[in-house]
């Protein structure tokens, strides 16, 4: 089994990413790796204009909802980190902002990740064409191997970065 010291787990709190987290925890137990949890908050365009003169509506509008969602995500990430640590695996939580695939790849490089583990949503056809696949973009651009874990019981696949 390859030695992994630093496993980056991209988590969006979907069922697929929870399954990927469990897979990464099992791998970390076997290799003694640290789990680096990363949750990326995709910044909507309206939030990018929060400090400008563009009117975004009354208090409690889009920008407030964005901030509230980010804080809820941060809380859930801290809870997950604490659960992993309580289970005997070293874990660190990171929040990122921006386009998810780019943020995942950049964070993996910054943290010196030996492996990225992430779930897939299993989108196909037009939905995949219109939305794109974050996992596919990460596999194409990551400098380290990427393990994708399907929500369905197909097992995990490891793609070596080129």
KAHUQUI-V634403 format. One record per residue. N is the residue number from 1. RES is the residue in three letters. SS is DSSP state (helix for helix, strand for strand, loop for the rest). PHI is phi in whole degrees, -180 to 180 (* if undefined). Layout:
<<N/RES/SS/PHI> <N/RES/SS/PHI>>
//
This chain:
<<1/UNK/loop/*> <2/UNK/loop/-62> <3/UNK/loop/-92> <4/UNK/loop/-120> <5/UNK/loop/-102> <6/UNK/strand/-138> <7/UNK/strand/-111> <8/UNK/strand/-89> <9/UNK/strand/-113> <10/UNK/strand/-85> <11/UNK/loop/-126> <12/UNK/loop/-118> <13/UNK/loop/70> <14/UNK/loop/-77> <15/UNK/helix/-60> <16/UNK/helix/-63> <17/UNK/helix/-75> <18/UNK/helix/-67> <19/UNK/helix/-65> <20/UNK/helix/-63> <21/UNK/helix/-63> <22/UNK/helix/-61> <23/UNK/helix/-62> <24/UNK/helix/-66> <25/UNK/helix/-63> <26/UNK/helix/-59> <27/UNK/helix/-66> <28/UNK/helix/-64> <29/UNK/helix/-63> <30/UNK/helix/-75> <31/UNK/helix/-110> <32/UNK/loop/77> <33/UNK/loop/-75> <34/UNK/strand/-94> <35/UNK/strand/-89> <36/UNK/strand/-106> <37/UNK/strand/-80> <38/UNK/strand/-131> <39/UNK/strand/-115> <40/UNK/strand/-104> <41/UNK/strand/-97> <42/UNK/loop/-71> <43/UNK/loop/-83> <44/UNK/loop/-70> <45/UNK/helix/-58> <46/UNK/helix/-66> <47/UNK/helix/-69> <48/UNK/helix/-66> <49/UNK/loop/-101> <50/UNK/loop/-60> <51/UNK/loop/-98> <52/UNK/loop/-106> <53/UNK/loop/-83> <54/UNK/loop/-69> <55/UNK/loop/-75> <56/UNK/loop/-113> <57/UNK/loop/100> <58/UNK/loop/-72> <59/UNK/loop/-54> <60/UNK/loop/88> <61/UNK/loop/-83> <62/UNK/helix/-60> <63/UNK/helix/-66> <64/UNK/helix/-65> <65/UNK/helix/-64> <66/UNK/helix/-61> <67/UNK/helix/-64> <68/UNK/helix/-64> <69/UNK/helix/-64> <70/UNK/helix/-62> <71/UNK/helix/-68> <72/UNK/helix/-63> <73/UNK/helix/-65> <74/UNK/helix/-62> <75/UNK/helix/-64> <76/UNK/helix/-63> <77/UNK/helix/-66> <78/UNK/helix/-64> <79/UNK/helix/-61> <80/UNK/helix/-64> <81/UNK/helix/-58> <82/UNK/helix/-63> <83/UNK/helix/-62> <84/UNK/helix/-65> <85/UNK/helix/-62> <86/UNK/helix/-62> <87/UNK/loop/-84> <88/UNK/loop/93> <89/UNK/loop/-117> <90/UNK/loop/-69> <91/UNK/strand/-146> <92/UNK/strand/-132> <93/UNK/strand/-103> <94/UNK/strand/-133> <95/UNK/strand/-108> <96/UNK/strand/-123> <97/UNK/strand/-133> <98/UNK/loop/129> <99/UNK/loop/-68> <100/UNK/helix/-56> <101/UNK/helix/-64> <102/UNK/helix/-65> <103/UNK/helix/-65> <104/UNK/helix/-63> <105/UNK/helix/-63> <106/UNK/helix/-64> <107/UNK/helix/-65> <108/UNK/helix/-59> <109/UNK/helix/-66> <110/UNK/helix/-62> <111/UNK/helix/-89> <112/UNK/loop/67> <113/UNK/loop/-65> <114/UNK/loop/-88> <115/UNK/strand/-158> <116/UNK/strand/-110> <117/UNK/strand/-119> <118/UNK/strand/-151> <119/UNK/strand/-85> <120/UNK/strand/-119> <121/UNK/loop/-90> <122/UNK/loop/75> <123/UNK/loop/-70> <124/UNK/loop/-136> <125/UNK/helix/59> <126/UNK/helix/-61> <127/UNK/helix/-61> <128/UNK/helix/-68> <129/UNK/helix/-62> <130/UNK/helix/-75> <131/UNK/helix/-90> <132/UNK/loop/86> <133/UNK/loop/-121> <134/UNK/helix/-60> <135/UNK/helix/-59> <136/UNK/helix/-62> <137/UNK/helix/-65> <138/UNK/helix/-66> <139/UNK/helix/-58> <140/UNK/helix/-67> <141/UNK/helix/-111> <142/UNK/loop/-74> <143/UNK/loop/-88> <144/UNK/loop/-121> <145/UNK/strand/-61> <146/UNK/strand/-125> <147/UNK/strand/-105> <148/UNK/strand/-103> <149/UNK/strand/-120> <150/UNK/strand/-79> <151/UNK/loop/-65> <152/UNK/loop/-89> <153/UNK/loop/-84> <154/UNK/loop/-103> <155/UNK/loop/85> <156/UNK/strand/-103> <157/UNK/strand/-120> <158/UNK/strand/-109> <159/UNK/strand/-110> <160/UNK/loop/-77> <161/UNK/loop/-70> <162/UNK/loop/-95>>
//
